[in-house]
Amino acid sequence: MTLEARDAALTLSLVGAFALLVTLHVVTVFGLARRRHFAAALGALLLPPLAPYCAFTRGMPARAAAWIASAAIYAAAFLLSR
């Protein structure tokens, strides 16, 4: 694998993981608000790491797991790109 191909793959994975993380975060916040957990939704909006905790404790474990997985993928892609 050439350096250009490696850089392109890392860039695509970094952008894709970040887009997925932002999408999951917005979906989680709106899911909390739709279930009438307004304080949790506001807290998750202002403190993003609070989102998976609020989602897990309020009946959305799949969203919490997906949020954590996408954050881990983003962190790994970020560390590999340095």
N, C-alpha and C positions, 0 to 999 in steps of 0.2 A: 504494500500500500504506500503510495507516494505521500509526501507531506501535504500536498494540496488536497488530495482526496481525504486524508485524515482531518485536516482543518475543515473541509466542507462537511464531513460527517458530524464532527463535533459541533459545528455551528448549527446545523439542522437539528441535532438532538437538543441543543441548548434552547433554541427558539421554540421548538415543539414542546419541550417539557415546561417551559415557562408559560406558553399559551394554554396548555392543559391545566397547569396549576391555577392560573388566573380564572379560567373558566370554571373549574371545580370550586374555587373560593366564592365566586359570584353565585353559583348554583346553591352552595351550602348556605350562604347568607340569606338568599331569597327563600330557601326551604325553611329556615328557622323563622323568618318573618311570616311566612304563610301558615305555619303551625302556631302562630300567635306567641312566639317566644321573642318578643321585641327587644328585651334587654340583652338576651344572648346574641341576637342578630346584630345589635349595635356594638356589643363587645367584640364579636368576631370581625366586624367591619373595621373597627379601630385597631384591634390587635390581631393580625392575621393568624398567628400560631394558636390562638384560642378557638379558631373555627373547627378543627377536628375534634377537640375536646367537647365543645358544645354539641356538635353533630352526633358524637357517639353517646353522650349522656341523654340526648333527647330523641333517640330512636332512629338515627340515620347512620348505622355503623358502616354501610357500604361506602357512603360519601366520605366518611372519616378515613377509612382505609385507602380509598382512592386519592384523597388529598395528601395523606402521608406518603404514599408511594410516589406520587408525582413530585412532591417536594424532595424526596430522596433521589429520584432520577435527575432532577434539576441540579441538586447539589453535586452529584457525581459528575455530571456533564460539565459543570462549572469548574470543579477541581481538575478534571482532565484537560480542560482547555487552557489552563494556566501554564 
